[in-house]
Every structure is written in structure tokens, then in C-alpha cells.
Amino acid sequence: MSINLEQNDFIADDGLVKMDGGKAILPNVIRAVEIARQRGILVVWVVREHNPLGRDVELFRRHQYSPGKVGPAVKGSRGAELVDGLVIREGDYKLVRHASVPSSLHTSTHSFKVQGLITAFDAIALDYQSVTVVVDATAAATPDVHAANIVDMKNFGIATPTLQEWSERVADA
């Protein structure tokens, strides 16, 4: 299971790039992590930790960083920390992502012999056979964008259960 962007700058009320809807899904994200751990599913935390000057962010984000100004998810800042209620525990895996370093999710998951992913993050492009997105533990910039994203994911063959449906499937597996 991959958990993405559950950091203060993306979720907290005072987050620098707060995503509407992010706070509303937090209880379901917490519950999904609990269920994954109970079932022995590897939890991979994909977090952003950036250079204070934004040297390692995508070009379109660089305007958010400058000397004397703390940009989103700067390493060591409160904004880069996970939101209250989420904790990386022993046995979990933390993957730092930023523009200058390609994601090592594929390498990491293969080293753990992972067969499927509970996320859409890079999974389709990497040809995973089983990709699941728990729809009520995800959000987007607006509810309309979220709904459109879910339709797109279904069209790509991604399983899109609710947390309840997913937890029942995991229990039966």
C-alpha cells in the first residue's frame, strides 16, 4: 500500500498547497493503513522533501521557493511532516520523491517481492497486474476532478473499491 502526500503542507488548514478534500479523507487513510498493517501488507510512505530553494522541484513549482521564503514540503519543515494521526512505523518503508530523483517505488516494491499495489502511483506504467485505489481514501483538487480521476482509473482497469469494500476483500484473501 502506498500513501502519498499526507503531509501538512497538502492537508493541514494552514498548508502551503492545501488540497481541498484532503482533510476529509484522513480518517479513511488512517483506517486503511491500520488494516494494511493488520493484514501484513507493506505500507510505503511516498513523501516530498524539498531543498529550501526549490532546486529539486519540477519547473512549474519553482516559483513557490525563494531565499527567505519556505516553500511547500521543505525538508525539516513542519509542512513536510506527516499530518497528525499518521506515523511511519518499523516495518514501513519511506520513499522520498522529488523532481531530480526518479521514483524508486518500482525497485523498492520488487525488492519486497510485491505482486500488486494499492495505489495508482506509477503502477500502470510499470505494468503491475493488480492496482487498487481506495476511492474514499483519496482526494483531488476538487470533487469534480476526483470523480473524473476515478472514471479514468476505472477505464485503465484499476480496481476502485471503497474502504469498506477493500477491507472486506482483504479479510477474505
C-alpha positions in Angstrom: 0.0 0.0 0.0 1.4 3.4 -1.0 0.4 6.5 0.9 1.1 9.8 -1.0 1.1 13.5 0.0 -0.4 13.1 3.5 1.9 15.8 4.7 0.9 19.1 6.5 1.6 21.3 3.5 -1.0 19.3 1.5 -3.6 18.6 4.2 -3.4 21.0 7.2 -5.6 24.1 7.2 -2.5 26.3 7.1 -0.8 24.1 4.4 1.0 26.0 1.8 -0.6 24.0 -1.0 -3.6 22.7 0.8 -5.7 20.2 -1.2 -9.4 20.7 -0.7 -10.9 17.4 0.4 -7.6 16.1 1.8 -8.6 16.5 5.5 -12.0 14.8 4.9 -10.3 11.6 3.7 -7.8 11.4 6.6 -9.9 9.1 8.8 -10.1 6.6 5.9 -6.4 6.9 5.1 -5.6 6.2 8.8 -8.0 3.2 8.8 -6.6 1.8 5.5 -3.1 1.9 7.0 -4.3 0.1 10.1 -6.0 -2.6 8.0 -2.9 -3.0 5.8 -0.6 -3.4 8.8 -3.0 -5.9 10.5 -3.0 -8.0 7.3 0.7 -7.8 6.8 0.6 -5.6 3.8 3.7 -3.4 3.3 3.0 0.3 3.8 5.1 2.6 1.6 5.0 6.3 2.5 5.8 8.4 -0.6 6.7 11.8 0.7 8.1 15.0 -0.7 11.1 16.6 1.0 12.5 19.5 -1.0 15.5 21.7 -1.0 14.7 25.2 0.6 15.5 26.9 -2.7 13.4 24.5 -4.7 16.3 23.2 -6.7 14.8 19.7 -6.7 11.2 20.6 -7.6 9.5 20.5 -11.0 10.0 23.6 -13.1 6.3 24.6 -12.8 6.6 24.6 -8.9 9.8 26.7 -8.6 8.0 30.0 -8.2 6.9 28.8 -4.8 10.5 28.8 -3.5 12.9 31.6 -2.9 15.5 32.8 -0.4 13.8 33.8 2.8 10.5 32.0 1.8 9.7 28.5 2.9 8.2 26.6 0.1 6.0 23.5 0.2 7.4 20.4 1.8 10.8 21.7 2.5 12.9 19.1 4.3 12.8 19.5 8.0 9.8 21.9 8.0 6.5 21.3 9.7 4.9 21.3 6.2 7.0 18.2 5.2 5.9 16.2 8.3 3.0 13.7 8.1 -0.3 15.0 9.4 -1.4 14.2 12.9 -2.7 10.6 13.1 -0.2 9.2 10.5 3.1 7.7 11.7 5.7 5.8 9.8 6.4 2.7 11.9 9.0 0.0 12.0 8.4 -2.3 9.0 7.0 0.5 6.9 9.1 2.0 4.0 9.6 5.7 3.4 10.3 6.8 -0.1 11.3 10.4 -0.7 10.2 11.8 -4.0 11.2 14.9 -5.8 11.8 16.0 -9.4 15.6 15.4 -9.5 15.3 11.8 -8.4 13.0 9.4 -10.3 10.8 7.4 -8.1 12.3 4.2 -6.8 8.9 2.7 -5.9 9.3 0.0 -8.6 12.8 -1.0 -7.3 11.6 -0.9 -3.7 8.4 -2.9 -4.2 10.3 -5.6 -6.3 12.9 -6.0 -3.5 10.0 -6.8 -1.2 8.5 -9.2 -3.8 5.3 -7.1 -4.1 2.9 -8.5 -6.7 0.2 -5.8 -6.7 -0.2 -2.2 -5.5 -3.0 -0.4 -3.6 -2.3 2.9 -5.4 -2.2 4.2 -8.9 1.2 5.9 -8.4 3.3 4.8 -11.4 1.7 1.3 -11.1 0.0 1.3 -14.5 3.2 2.5 -16.3 5.1 -0.2 -14.5 2.7 -3.0 -15.6 1.6 -4.2 -12.2 -1.1 -6.8 -12.6 -3.1 -5.7 -9.6 -3.7 -2.0 -8.9 -6.2 -0.7 -6.4 -7.2 2.8 -5.4 -9.4 3.1 -2.3 -11.7 5.8 -3.6 -12.8 7.2 -0.3 -9.2 7.4 0.9 -8.2 9.6 -2.0 -8.9 13.2 -3.0 -8.1 15.7 -5.7 -8.2 19.5 -6.1 -12.0 19.5 -6.3 -14.7 16.8 -6.0 -15.3 17.0 -9.8 -11.6 16.4 -10.5 -11.7 13.5 -8.0 -14.7 11.9 -9.8 -13.1 12.4 -13.2 -9.9 10.8 -11.9 -11.8 7.8 -10.6 -13.6 7.3 -14.0 -10.2 7.5 -15.7 -8.7 4.9 -13.3 -11.6 2.6 -13.9 -11.1 2.9 -17.7 -7.5 1.9 -17.2 -8.6 -1.3 -15.3 -7.7 -0.1 -11.8 -9.9 -1.5 -9.1 -11.7 1.3 -7.2 -13.4 0.0 -4.1 -14.5 2.0 -1.1 -12.6 1.4 2.1 -15.3 -0.9 3.4 -15.3 -3.0 0.2 -11.5 -3.1 0.2 -11.2 -4.1 3.8 -13.8 -6.9 3.3 -11.8 -8.2 0.2 -8.5 -8.1 2.1 -10.1 -10.0 5.0 -11.3 -12.7 2.6 -7.9 -13.0 0.8 
